[in-house]
């Protein structure tokens, strides 16, 4: 992939935004590429529509061709009313990259500790995550993630590798969110 002039990341919730903000800060990606991360931007098709509208606005604002702005939509299957393949097709038709988690984003966070084919609902995922963390999980506070990256930066590659084993959309869990992590790490090199 060609290096964009601007990268925009639209997240369905707060936790995803905190995760990618932290990754961008720790790996100093912002020093080689302007990046904006937005949280609480909606779900699924409406999230992708926001990506398209903001890309258009930013292209005009910075006098860029829209093709020079890379856009990612980060979401999971909560309250999803369409099939994943339809959402993927919808995003591709609009030149928006999709970083997806099924069942939840916490499934991806667990992959930072071990390859885990957990199919659990949110409460069980939270419980598993708390076991790894050794403390209560607060989705609005990812300080543990900051500490993890400081102590062992290879955990990011570990999570990508683990998540890549879960890329079959017909089985649970299913993850593509690691593709955005990998993309950001490309710029950190």
N, C-alpha and C positions, 0 to 999 in steps of 0.2 A: 504494500500500500504506500502511496505517496504521502509525504508529510503535509498535513493541512496547514492553512494559515491561522485557523482558529478551530478549537474543539469544544463542542457543547455537549454536556451530559445532563439529561433530564431524568430525575428519579421519582418514582412513585411515592416514596416515603422519606422519612428523616434518616433512618439508619443507613440506607444506601448512600445518601449524600454525605453523611459523616465518614463512612468508609472511604469513599473516593476522594473526599477532601483530604483526609489523613494520608492516603497513599500518594497523592499529588504533592503534598507538603514534604513528606519524608523522602521521597525520591526526587524532589526538586524538579519535577516535570515542568512546572510553571516557568522555569528559567529558559527553556528551549521552545516553549509553545504556549500561547495564550489559551487558557482553559477557563470555562465557566461551568459550575455545577449548580443545578437547581433542584430543590427538594419539594415534596408535596405538590407535584405537578399533575396529578390525576392518574388514571389507569388506562392501559391498553390503547384502544384506538384514539381516545381523547388525548392521551399522553403523546402519541405519535403526531397528532394534529398540532399540538403545542410545539413540538420539535420543528416541524415544517414552518410554522408561522414565525418562530423566533429566529430560525436560520435566515429566512427571507428578510426579517427586520435587521438582523446583524449584517447581512450582506449589503444592504442599503446603507446602514450606518457607517460601515468601514470601507465602503466602495469596493467590495469583493464580489467575485463570482460565487454563487451559491455552492458550486462544485469544490471550492476551496475551503469550505466549512464542513468538518466532519461532525456528525451528530449521532448520539447514542440515546436510546430509551431504555431505562432500567426498571423492570417490573417483575412481578410474580403472578401466580395464578389466582390470587384472591379475587373473588367475585367476578371471575372471567366468564363472559357470556358467549365467547367464540372459541373455536379450536385454535390451538397454538399455530398450526400450519397456516391458518387463515390470517392470524395476526402477523406472522412472519412475512407472508406474501404482501400484506398491506404495508408493512414497514419497508420492505425492499422496493416496492413500487414507488415509494416516496424518498428513497435513498437515505433511510434512517436505519442505523445498526441497532439490533435488538439484543440486549443483555438480560436474559431471562432466568428465573428461578422457579422450580416447581418441586415441593410445595411452597416454600418461603425463602426469603433471602438468608435466614438463619441456617438453612441447609448449606449454603455456600460458606458461611462463617465456620461451620463445623469442619469443613474440608481443610481448614488451616491446621487442624489437629490430627486428623487421620481420614483415610478414605472411608466414608460411611454411607452406605446405601439406606439411609433412614427414610421412611415414608411417613413419618409421624406428622401429626398436626402441630400447630404452633406451641401449645403448652408442653408437649413432649420434647419438641426441638429445644425450647427454652431450658427445660430440665437437663437435657444432654449438654447443652452449651455451658450451663452453670457447673456441671460436673467437670468439664475441661478447664473452666476458668477458676474453679475453687472459690467462687463467690457468686453473688446474685447478678444476673444479667439485666442490664438496663439498656434498652434499645436506643436511648437518647444520649448514651455515654459510652463511647468506644475507646476510652483511655487504655483499656487492656490491649487493644489492637495497636495503639501507638507504642506501648511498651514492648509488645511482641516484635514489631518491626525493628525497634531499636536493638533489642537483644539478639534477634535471629532473622535478618532480612531474607534468608532463604525460605522462610515460611510462605512467602508469596509464591515462589516457584512451586513449592510443595502443594499449596492449595490449587494452583492452576493444573498441575499434574493430576491430582486427585479428582478434580472437577471434570477434567477431560475424559475420565472413565465413566462419566455420567451424562454423556451427550446424546443418548438415545431418547428422543421425545416421546416414545411409546412406553417407556418404563419410568417408574418413580424411584428415586428422585431424578430430575432432569435439570441440567444446568448449562447455560451458555454465558453467564455473567463473568466467568473467568476470562472470556475473550476480551472484555474491556480492560480487565486488569493487565492482561498480557500486552494489549495495545499500548497502555500507558507506560509499561515497563520498557517497551521498544524505544520510547523517547527519552527514558532515563539513562540510556547507555551512552 
